[in-house]
Amino acid sequence: MNGHIHEFEPDLGFPESLPVSEKVLWQGRPCAWLIAKRIFLLRYLFFYFLILSLLSLSVDSNVNSVGVLLTNFLSFMSVGLVAIFLLLSISYLISSTTVYSITDKRIVMRIGIVLNLSLNIPFSRIQSAESREYADKSGDISLELTAKNKIAYLHLWPHCRPWFFSAPRPRLSCIKDVESVAYLLTKSWEEQKKTVGETNGKKNTL
């Protein structure tokens, strides 16, 4: 079931059958743990509730009962643990329902937990791409689209670069081995531009 959640898809990650002339070069999903860690800032949330729980002990320092202090501490931490569990669950759902695909002609992003959306981004509509790599070799690849091609920020989140509200940038978020994926995308993108340029050159000579 997890291997192919959307049985109605003719090809995994694509809303319609892939043309014979087009081939998939890479497919992947965002890592659930990295989503929780980098998008939902899970570590900071944990320390936030930990500090609140410790502060509750100092506020009730006049209480002599260790049991009461422990109860107050656990009551604050339990709220934090519930919040962390919910964010981990959401991160898993985002990961399991997302498929990023790179072909020799385009990028296709199947995103959305409840309302599923497939974004078809031909290389010709990509103005530039930028990758960010972390110490663990994971990272993100954000895409700047040409001026006439914009996608609503809310439709993209969390598969978009933060803070670019007026001109949202689709992003392949929290992927492992981002360097090899970025290299593959760059190579395929440049080959496609070269092919289009040669085709246009032949048309102009006729």
trRosetta pair geometry for C-beta under 8 A, 3 or more apart (Angstrom, degrees):
i j d omega theta_ij theta_ji phi_ij phi_ji
1 4 7.5 -103 -160 60 24 60
1 5 6.7 51 164 -101 69 60
2 5 6.7 4 -135 -63 32 89
2 96 6.3 -74 -144 -147 93 112
4 7 6.2 80 132 -89 105 60
4 9 7.5 -140 -165 54 95 112
4 12 5.9 -100 -113 -96 90 108
5 96 6.7 103 -54 153 146 91
5 97 6.4 -83 78 -108 163 64
6 9 4.6 66 107 -17 107 110
6 12 8.0 133 60 -130 94 60
6 110 7.7 -119 16 174 151 145
6 116 7.0 105 -94 -133 140 165
9 12 6.0 94 108 -103 137 30
9 13 7.0 100 -180 16 153 23
9 14 6.2 123 -170 64 108 55
9 15 6.9 -79 -123 -107 86 28
9 110 7.9 -9 -100 -112 146 158
10 14 6.7 -56 64 90 85 102
10 16 6.1 19 26 -168 130 31
10 17 4.2 -67 122 -73 151 73
10 18 7.8 -163 103 -6 110 65
11 14 4.3 15 74 42 100 122
11 17 6.1 104 -16 -130 107 47
11 18 5.1 2 3 -17 165 102
11 24 7.9 -168 164 -46 135 135
12 27 7.0 68 105 -167 111 161
12 99 6.3 -157 155 -137 85 163
13 27 5.9 -156 -12 -136 162 123
13 99 3.5 -121 -100 120 102 138
13 100 7.6 -44 -145 59 135 9
13 101 4.5 132 136 -42 141 126
13 108 6.1 118 148 104 97 118
13 110 4.9 -150 -145 1 59 130
14 17 7.3 93 113 -115 131 11
14 18 5.8 117 36 -61 180 86
14 101 6.8 -32 -61 27 87 169
14 108 5.9 21 -98 141 74 166
14 110 7.6 -105 -56 -53 23 124
14 118 7.2 88 -149 -151 31 143
15 110 7.7 160 -50 -98 79 107
15 118 4.3 -155 -40 37 115 164
15 120 8.0 -81 22 -54 118 112
18 22 5.5 -124 179 84 94 106
18 23 7.8 90 155 -103 137 27
18 24 6.9 -72 -117 -42 163 96
18 103 7.4 177 -143 -104 121 143
19 22 4.5 74 63 11 93 106
22 103 5.2 21 175 173 105 140
22 104 6.3 -164 -149 49 66 91
22 105 5.4 -70 -122 14 112 127
22 106 8.0 -10 -150 22 138 97
23 103 6.3 154 83 -154 35 88
23 104 5.6 38 54 -5 80 116
24 27 6.1 -2 177 -40 129 105
24 101 6.0 -63 -134 -163 107 107
24 102 7.5 103 -162 77 65 47
24 103 5.4 -58 -100 -97 46 81
25 102 5.0 -56 65 105 103 92
25 103 6.1 140 2 -133 88 24
25 104 6.1 114 -41 -58 117 69
25 184 5.7 172 142 172 126 121
25 188 5.9 -127 -13 -72 168 148
26 100 7.9 -12 117 113 93 92
26 101 7.3 165 90 -152 56 43
26 102 4.5 14 53 46 96 109
26 181 6.0 166 153 -126 164 85
26 184 5.6 94 -26 112 137 156
26 185 7.9 -74 37 -58 137 79
27 99 6.2 -10 -167 -173 105 98
27 100 6.8 160 -153 84 51 56
27 101 5.0 -8 -103 -103 86 75
27 102 7.6 -159 -70 23 46 66
28 99 7.8 147 77 -154 23 57
28 100 5.3 -20 66 60 73 103
28 172 7.9 66 75 -171 110 120
28 175 5.5 80 115 -140 139 114
28 176 7.5 -143 -166 40 141 81
28 181 7.1 -69 15 -100 147 139
29 95 5.3 86 154 -173 118 74
29 96 7.3 35 -164 -92 153 24
29 98 5.3 123 -142 86 85 88
29 99 6.2 -44 -83 -99 84 48
29 100 6.9 163 -92 12 31 87
29 175 7.9 162 94 -108 25 83
30 34 6.7 -124 174 75 86 110
30 35 5.6 82 135 -61 123 110
30 94 6.7 -30 69 126 126 101
30 95 5.3 -117 80 -108 78 77
30 98 5.8 10 15 84 96 147
30 100 7.6 88 -40 -19 73 121
30 159 7.8 -141 -36 -97 139 90
30 172 7.7 -177 -74 177 91 60
30 173 4.9 5 -105 90 135 80
30 174 4.0 65 -161 72 100 103
30 175 6.1 -78 -104 -67 57 64
31 34 4.0 68 77 13 109 112
31 35 6.7 -172 90 -15 55 81
31 95 6.6 -5 178 -118 12 132
31 138 6.6 -55 12 -135 140 145
31 174 5.0 -122 42 152 78 104
31 175 7.2 144 -13 -113 88 24
31 176 6.0 83 -49 -44 125 96
32 35 5.6 -52 -152 30 32 115
32 36 6.6 29 153 -15 65 104
32 88 7.5 64 157 -167 109 66
32 91 4.6 111 -169 133 76 95
32 92 4.6 30 -139 -93 143 54
32 94 7.3 142 -115 64 74 86
32 95 3.9 -87 -70 -8 82 153
32 96 7.6 16 -73 -32 120 80
33 36 5.7 -55 -152 38 34 111
33 37 6.0 29 152 -18 67 113
33 91 7.2 98 -77 141 19 142
34 37 5.5 -56 -138 42 33 111
34 38 5.6 -2 174 8 71 115
34 138 5.8 -124 -105 148 152 156
34 174 3.7 160 106 -155 121 112
35 38 6.9 -69 -126 50 17 84
35 39 5.0 -25 -166 26 61 124
35 40 6.8 45 141 0 69 101
35 91 4.1 163 90 -145 115 99
35 94 5.6 172 -162 78 165 134
35 95 6.2 -143 -5 -55 142 99
35 158 6.9 115 -148 88 102 149
35 173 7.1 77 -98 126 85 118
35 174 5.1 -115 -62 7 66 172
36 39 7.3 -25 -68 52 10 85
36 40 5.2 -39 -146 50 45 121
36 42 4.4 22 155 -38 90 138
36 87 5.7 115 -133 133 93 99
36 88 5.4 18 -103 -100 147 61
36 91 4.1 -55 -56 -58 88 165
37 40 7.6 46 6 56 12 78
37 41 7.6 31 172 -111 31 22
37 42 5.4 -60 -93 31 42 108
37 43 6.5 35 -141 -18 77 101
38 41 7.4 14 -165 -73 15 54
38 174 6.2 176 47 -88 130 106
39 91 7.6 155 59 -108 116 100
39 158 4.9 42 -152 -169 147 150
39 173 7.0 45 -64 173 127 141
39 174 7.2 -72 -24 -43 112 131
40 45 7.2 -26 145 -17 87 140
40 87 4.6 157 167 -169 157 127
40 90 7.5 119 -71 78 148 119
40 91 6.5 -100 4 -67 137 113
41 44 4.4 -24 161 36 106 118
41 45 6.0 120 107 -26 80 92
42 45 5.5 -57 -149 36 34 114
42 46 6.4 37 154 -23 67 102
42 84 6.2 87 -154 -137 98 91
42 87 6.1 178 -97 108 98 137
42 88 7.4 67 -115 -68 142 81
43 46 5.7 -52 -153 31 32 112
43 47 6.6 23 154 -10 65 105
44 47 5.9 -57 -148 42 34 106
44 48 6.2 44 150 -29 66 105
45 48 5.4 -50 -148 29 31 118
45 49 6.7 22 158 -10 64 103
45 80 7.0 163 150 -156 85 94
45 83 6.5 -131 171 116 131 122
45 84 6.3 164 108 -84 124 86
45 87 7.2 99 51 10 169 162
46 49 6.3 -62 -155 40 29 101
46 50 6.2 30 150 -22 65 111
46 80 6.6 107 -126 166 46 124
46 84 6.3 48 -80 -88 87 136
47 50 5.2 -53 -141 38 36 117
47 51 6.2 40 158 -22 68 101
48 51 6.1 -55 -153 33 26 108
48 52 6.6 25 150 -16 61 107
48 80 7.4 174 83 -119 80 122
49 52 5.4 -50 -145 38 37 115
49 53 6.2 41 154 -23 66 104
49 76 6.3 171 -173 150 84 88
49 77 6.1 117 144 -117 112 49
49 79 6.7 -163 -136 84 127 85
49 80 2.7 98 178 -89 173 142
49 81 7.8 -158 117 -31 160 55
49 83 7.4 168 -57 44 143 129
50 53 5.7 -54 -149 35 30 112
50 54 6.5 27 153 -16 64 105
50 77 7.1 44 -95 -105 55 97
50 80 7.3 -176 -42 141 56 177
51 54 5.7 -55 -147 38 32 109
51 55 6.2 35 153 -21 66 106
52 55 5.6 -55 -147 36 30 113
52 56 6.6 39 151 -27 63 100
52 76 5.2 -156 114 -175 101 134
52 80 7.6 161 52 -56 122 125
53 56 5.6 -46 -155 24 33 116
53 57 7.4 36 146 -20 59 97
53 72 7.9 150 -155 127 70 72
53 73 4.9 73 179 -154 102 67
53 74 7.9 72 -145 -56 125 17
53 76 3.9 -179 -92 87 78 127
53 77 4.8 28 -88 -53 151 86
53 80 7.4 -80 -39 -3 118 137
54 57 5.7 -47 -162 25 42 114
54 58 7.1 35 146 -14 67 101
54 73 7.5 41 -79 -124 39 102
55 58 5.6 -54 -152 36 42 109
55 59 6.3 44 150 -22 70 103
56 59 5.7 -51 -146 35 34 113
56 60 6.4 7 161 6 66 110
56 72 4.8 -159 145 149 124 111
56 73 6.2 177 78 -86 119 52
56 75 7.9 -143 165 63 169 98
56 76 5.4 -175 -13 -28 148 144
57 60 6.3 -72 -144 54 27 90
57 61 6.9 64 148 -76 61 73
57 69 5.6 59 -127 -163 87 105
57 72 6.9 155 -78 91 58 120
57 73 5.9 20 -61 -75 104 105
58 61 5.5 -4 -157 -46 38 113
60 63 4.5 -5 165 5 96 123
60 68 7.1 -129 158 127 140 106
60 69 6.2 -178 100 -104 120 77
60 72 5.7 126 22 4 155 174
63 68 5.0 -106 166 93 139 133
63 69 5.9 168 91 -60 121 87
65 68 4.1 75 85 4 113 106
65 69 6.8 176 96 -7 62 83
66 69 5.7 -57 -151 40 36 112
66 70 6.1 36 153 -20 69 108
67 70 5.7 -55 -145 38 29 111
67 71 6.3 33 154 -23 64 106
68 71 5.6 -52 -148 33 31 114
68 72 6.5 32 153 -18 64 103
69 72 5.8 -54 -150 35 31 110
69 73 6.4 31 152 -19 64 107
70 73 5.6 -54 -147 37 33 113
70 74 6.2 27 157 -15 67 109
71 74 6.0 -58 -143 41 28 106
71 75 6.2 34 155 -28 64 106
72 75 5.7 -52 -147 28 29 114
72 76 6.9 24 157 -12 61 103
73 76 6.3 -63 -160 36 30 104
73 77 6.3 18 152 -10 67 114
74 77 5.5 -59 -140 46 35 109
74 78 5.8 44 158 -32 70 103
75 78 5.9 -47 -145 26 26 113
75 79 7.2 29 153 -18 56 100
76 79 6.1 -55 -162 30 34 110
76 80 6.8 29 146 -13 65 107
77 80 5.4 -56 -153 39 41 114
77 81 6.1 41 151 -22 72 104
78 81 5.6 -51 -143 36 33 111
78 82 6.4 37 154 -21 64 102
79 82 5.9 -53 -152 33 31 112
79 83 6.6 30 151 -17 63 106
80 83 5.7 -56 -150 37 33 111
80 84 6.2 33 153 -19 67 106
81 84 5.5 -51 -144 38 34 113
81 85 6.2 38 154 -22 65 103
82 85 5.7 -52 -148 35 30 112
82 86 6.5 31 153 -19 63 105
83 86 5.8 -55 -150 35 30 111
83 87 6.5 26 154 -15 65 107
84 87 5.9 -58 -147 39 31 108
84 88 6.3 33 153 -20 65 106
85 88 5.7 -54 -148 36 31 113
85 89 6.4 33 153 -21 64 105
86 89 5.6 -54 -151 34 32 113
86 90 6.4 30 152 -17 65 104
87 90 5.6 -49 -144 37 35 111
87 91 6.2 41 152 -23 64 105
88 91 5.5 -52 -148 35 31 115
88 92 6.5 34 152 -21 63 103
89 92 5.7 -52 -152 33 32 112
89 93 6.5 30 151 -17 64 104
90 93 5.6 -54 -149 37 34 111
90 94 6.3 37 152 -21 66 103
90 113 7.9 -64 -152 -72 72 159
91 94 5.7 -51 -148 34 31 112
91 95 6.4 29 154 -17 63 108
92 95 5.7 -58 -149 39 31 111
92 96 6.0 20 159 -14 68 113
93 96 6.0 -58 -136 42 28 104
93 97 6.0 8 169 -4 65 116
93 113 4.9 39 146 -123 116 124
94 97 6.6 -73 -143 45 20 96
94 98 6.0 13 163 -21 61 123
94 113 6.5 -59 -83 -64 55 108
94 158 6.7 4 -151 37 151 115
95 98 6.1 -72 -144 34 22 108
97 110 7.8 -119 154 128 65 92
97 111 7.4 79 116 -157 92 36
97 112 6.5 -96 137 85 127 44
97 113 5.3 144 39 -106 161 53
97 116 7.2 -126 177 -103 114 95
98 109 7.6 -20 -160 -172 92 81
98 110 6.5 162 -151 90 42 70
98 111 5.3 17 -114 -108 92 67
98 159 7.1 167 -133 -75 135 130
99 108 7.9 -2 107 109 93 94
99 109 7.8 168 85 -155 54 39
99 110 4.4 15 49 48 92 113
100 107 7.4 -20 -169 -169 85 97
100 108 7.8 153 -161 84 40 56
100 109 5.8 -7 -110 -110 69 74
100 110 8.0 -143 -66 31 31 69
100 172 4.9 77 -135 -128 156 106
100 175 6.9 -63 42 -84 153 134
101 107 7.0 154 85 -160 59 50
101 108 4.3 -7 61 59 111 97
101 109 7.6 -159 27 -72 73 35
101 110 7.6 45 -5 -5 107 96
102 107 5.6 -17 -103 -106 69 77
102 181 7.3 152 -6 -163 149 88
102 184 6.4 112 105 118 151 113
102 185 5.6 -99 -136 -92 148 85
102 188 6.7 139 162 48 110 157
103 106 5.5 14 51 51 106 68
103 107 7.7 -168 22 -81 72 31
103 108 7.2 39 -8 -4 107 105
103 188 7.7 171 113 177 34 149
104 188 5.3 -131 -128 -152 54 113
104 191 7.3 -51 -162 88 94 126
104 192 6.8 158 161 -71 67 105
105 122 6.5 -35 152 -137 83 81
105 123 6.3 -122 -178 -1 40 108
105 192 6.0 136 -117 -115 50 134
106 120 6.2 3 164 -173 146 76
106 121 5.9 155 -170 82 90 49
106 122 4.5 -54 -100 -103 106 46
106 123 6.1 -124 -90 -24 47 71
107 119 8.0 -4 111 107 86 95
107 121 4.5 -15 63 66 93 108
107 123 7.7 104 -12 -72 83 65
107 126 7.6 73 10 -61 121 135
107 143 7.1 -155 48 -67 157 157
107 170 7.8 161 106 112 134 140
107 172 7.8 -107 -164 -56 135 115
107 185 7.5 19 -78 -130 117 114
108 118 6.4 -7 -173 -174 99 95
108 119 6.9 162 -156 81 47 56
108 120 5.6 -7 -108 -106 84 61
108 121 7.3 -175 -79 24 36 74
109 118 7.2 161 82 -155 48 47
109 119 4.3 -2 54 51 98 108
109 121 7.2 31 -2 -3 100 115
109 159 6.1 147 -178 159 142 152
109 170 6.3 -159 -8 -169 157 130
109 172 7.5 -144 -98 -88 113 75
110 116 6.8 -2 -174 -172 89 101
110 117 7.5 168 -151 87 47 44
110 118 5.0 -14 -100 -103 75 81
110 119 7.9 -162 -71 21 31 68
111 116 7.6 160 88 -152 33 57
111 117 5.6 -23 68 66 79 91
111 118 8.0 150 20 -92 63 33
111 119 7.0 7 15 -2 109 108
111 156 7.5 49 86 -145 163 43
111 159 5.1 -102 -105 -1 153 151
112 115 5.1 -84 -171 90 134 55
112 116 4.4 174 80 -112 124 33
112 117 4.7 108 -29 11 135 82
117 155 6.4 -148 172 -175 179 100
119 151 6.6 4 -125 -108 129 158
119 156 7.9 35 -61 -105 155 84
119 170 6.4 -175 129 -113 158 147
121 125 5.9 -123 -164 74 70 118
121 126 6.5 72 159 -60 110 99
121 143 6.6 60 168 132 158 165
121 145 7.2 -107 -141 -99 114 111
121 170 6.4 -137 -63 50 153 158
122 125 5.2 89 65 5 80 100
122 126 7.8 -144 102 -11 47 87
123 126 5.6 -55 -155 25 44 114
123 188 7.5 -141 -84 123 141 87
123 189 5.0 177 -142 -129 123 75
123 192 4.5 86 67 89 159 152
123 193 7.0 -120 138 -51 125 79
124 192 7.7 -115 -52 138 73 121
124 196 7.0 125 -89 -90 108 167
125 145 5.5 -5 151 -151 91 94
125 146 5.3 -108 -157 15 58 107
125 149 4.8 36 -168 -4 120 169
126 129 6.2 6 175 -52 128 98
126 143 5.4 -71 -129 -162 106 110
126 144 7.2 95 -166 71 66 53
126 145 6.3 -60 -107 -107 45 55
126 146 7.5 -49 -20 -27 3 82
126 189 6.8 -69 75 -136 139 129
127 144 4.7 -64 65 108 104 95
127 145 6.2 85 0 161 96 12
127 146 5.1 137 -56 -76 101 57
127 147 8.0 68 -60 -31 142 61
128 143 7.8 166 89 -156 45 49
128 144 4.6 11 55 47 84 119
129 141 6.1 5 -178 -179 109 98
129 142 7.1 166 -155 85 59 45
129 143 5.3 -19 -105 -105 83 67
129 144 7.2 -150 -73 19 36 75
129 182 7.5 177 131 -144 122 87
129 185 6.5 -115 139 127 169 131
129 186 7.2 -146 69 -82 132 79
129 189 7.2 -167 1 -42 138 170
130 141 7.3 165 83 -154 39 54
130 142 5.2 -14 61 60 90 93
130 144 7.5 50 -5 -18 102 103
131 139 6.0 70 177 124 88 134
131 140 7.0 176 -149 91 55 46
131 141 4.7 -19 -98 -101 82 78
131 142 7.8 175 -84 19 33 65
131 178 5.7 161 -168 152 117 114
131 179 7.4 129 142 -98 151 45
131 182 4.0 -26 -61 -100 157 144
132 139 4.9 -167 94 -166 57 110
132 140 5.0 7 48 52 102 87
132 141 7.9 -168 19 -76 65 37
132 142 7.7 31 -6 -4 104 102
132 178 7.5 -26 75 135 44 162
133 137 6.7 -20 -166 -143 106 34
133 138 7.6 152 -149 86 62 26
133 139 4.1 -73 -102 -55 44 151
133 178 5.2 -165 -99 71 84 122
133 179 5.9 27 -97 -60 143 89
134 137 7.3 -50 73 19 69 15
134 138 5.5 -11 46 68 111 74
134 139 5.5 173 -1 -79 77 81
137 176 6.9 40 106 -169 94 68
137 177 5.6 2 146 -94 113 47
137 178 6.9 176 161 21 57 77
137 179 6.7 -70 -157 3 84 108
138 174 6.5 7 167 -161 124 51
138 175 6.5 178 -157 91 82 35
138 176 4.9 -45 -100 -107 92 50
138 177 7.4 -12 -93 -14 52 31
138 178 6.0 83 -173 -23 31 106
139 175 6.9 -32 68 61 51 75
139 178 3.4 -82 53 11 101 165
139 179 7.7 74 28 -42 134 62
139 182 8.0 -19 86 -37 128 125
140 161 7.6 136 141 -94 139 80
140 171 5.3 4 -178 179 114 116
140 172 6.4 164 -158 83 59 59
140 173 5.2 -3 -116 -119 106 51
140 174 6.7 7 -78 -35 88 40
140 175 7.2 119 -100 19 40 86
140 178 6.9 -25 0 -124 17 147
141 171 6.6 162 82 -157 44 66
141 172 4.4 9 52 46 97 108
141 175 7.3 -23 3 33 98 131
141 178 6.5 176 -44 -161 93 105
141 181 6.6 -123 -29 112 142 112
141 182 5.6 -180 -96 -91 123 89
141 185 6.6 110 -173 22 158 164
142 160 7.7 69 -129 -167 100 43
142 161 4.2 38 -126 -59 143 122
142 169 4.7 46 179 134 107 125
142 170 7.3 158 -153 90 60 41
142 171 4.2 -24 -99 -101 74 97
142 172 7.9 -145 -68 26 35 63
143 169 5.8 175 71 -173 49 84
143 170 4.9 -9 49 67 113 89
143 171 6.9 -168 11 -81 74 45
144 167 7.7 31 -146 140 84 118
144 169 5.5 -33 -86 -117 56 115
145 149 4.3 -104 160 90 129 106
145 150 6.8 177 78 -83 133 44
145 151 7.6 99 -1 -2 157 93
145 167 7.8 -155 53 180 88 94
145 169 7.2 -177 -3 -119 82 61
145 170 7.3 64 -41 10 112 100
146 149 5.3 64 62 20 79 106
150 167 6.3 -97 -114 -134 111 59
150 168 6.6 103 -164 38 82 87
151 155 5.8 -108 166 77 94 124
151 156 5.6 100 114 -55 117 113
151 168 5.6 -92 74 81 74 126
151 170 6.5 42 44 -59 141 101
152 155 4.2 85 72 3 97 109
152 156 7.0 -178 91 -9 52 87
152 168 6.9 55 150 5 13 152
153 156 5.9 -67 -154 39 32 107
153 157 6.3 38 157 -37 71 102
153 160 6.2 -159 -145 100 67 167
153 164 7.6 178 -104 92 113 64
153 165 5.3 -34 -53 -133 157 62
153 168 4.4 -174 -85 -84 71 130
154 157 6.0 -38 -136 16 33 114
156 159 5.3 -115 179 75 74 80
156 160 3.7 71 125 -47 129 124
156 168 5.5 162 16 165 150 139
156 170 5.9 -133 -136 -102 129 68
156 171 7.8 89 168 20 120 79
157 160 5.7 -61 -78 29 54 113
158 173 6.1 -64 125 33 90 175
159 170 6.3 -1 134 -156 94 73
159 171 5.7 -171 174 63 52 71
159 172 7.5 9 -157 -97 94 27
159 173 5.5 -133 -118 -2 56 116
160 164 7.1 -129 161 61 105 103
160 168 5.2 -32 -154 -172 141 103
160 169 6.0 130 -162 74 81 53
160 170 5.9 -58 -101 -110 75 31
160 171 5.2 133 -128 10 16 101
161 164 5.2 38 87 11 101 125
161 168 7.7 161 47 -166 77 58
161 169 4.2 1 22 71 117 115
161 171 5.0 129 -50 -56 68 132
164 167 5.7 -61 174 78 102 67
164 168 5.6 134 107 -114 96 35
164 169 5.0 31 77 1 158 97
165 168 6.9 5 -139 -69 22 82
172 175 5.4 -7 145 -19 102 135
172 181 7.2 -127 115 141 152 142
175 178 5.5 115 83 -89 93 83
175 181 6.0 -14 122 14 141 166
177 180 4.9 -11 154 28 106 113
177 181 6.5 115 107 -18 78 95
178 181 5.5 -62 -149 43 39 111
178 182 5.8 41 155 -23 74 107
179 182 5.8 -55 -145 37 27 110
179 183 6.4 29 155 -20 63 106
180 183 5.6 -51 -146 35 32 113
180 184 6.4 34 154 -20 64 105
181 184 5.7 -54 -149 36 31 112
181 185 6.3 31 153 -18 65 107
182 185 5.7 -54 -146 38 31 111
182 186 6.2 31 156 -19 65 107
183 186 5.8 -55 -146 37 29 110
183 187 6.2 27 157 -18 64 109
184 187 5.9 -57 -146 37 27 110
184 188 6.2 20 159 -12 64 111
185 188 6.1 -61 -145 41 27 105
185 189 5.9 28 158 -22 65 113
186 189 5.7 -58 -143 38 26 113
186 190 6.2 22 160 -16 64 109
187 190 6.1 -59 -148 38 25 107
187 191 6.4 24 155 -17 62 109
188 191 5.7 -55 -147 38 31 112
188 192 6.3 33 154 -21 65 106
189 192 5.8 -55 -151 34 28 111
189 193 6.6 26 153 -16 63 105
190 193 5.7 -53 -147 37 34 110
190 194 6.3 36 153 -20 65 106
191 194 5.6 -54 -148 36 31 114
191 195 6.3 33 153 -21 65 105
192 195 5.7 -53 -148 35 31 112
192 196 6.3 30 154 -17 65 106
193 196 5.8 -54 -145 38 31 110
193 197 6.2 34 154 -21 64 108
194 197 5.6 -55 -147 36 29 113
194 198 6.4 28 155 -18 64 105
195 198 5.9 -55 -149 36 30 109
195 199 6.4 30 153 -19 64 107
196 199 5.6 -55 -149 37 32 113
196 200 6.3 30 154 -18 66 106
197 200 5.8 -54 -145 37 30 108
197 201 6.3 34 153 -23 63 107
198 201 5.5 -53 -148 33 32 116
198 202 6.6 33 154 -20 64 103
199 202 5.9 -54 -153 33 31 110
199 203 6.6 30 150 -18 64 105
200 203 5.6 -53 -149 35 36 112
200 204 6.4 35 153 -20 66 105
201 204 5.9 -55 -149 35 31 110
201 205 6.7 27 154 -19 63 106
202 205 5.9 -59 -152 33 33 109
202 206 7.2 42 151 -34 62 98
203 206 6.0 -47 -161 12 37 115
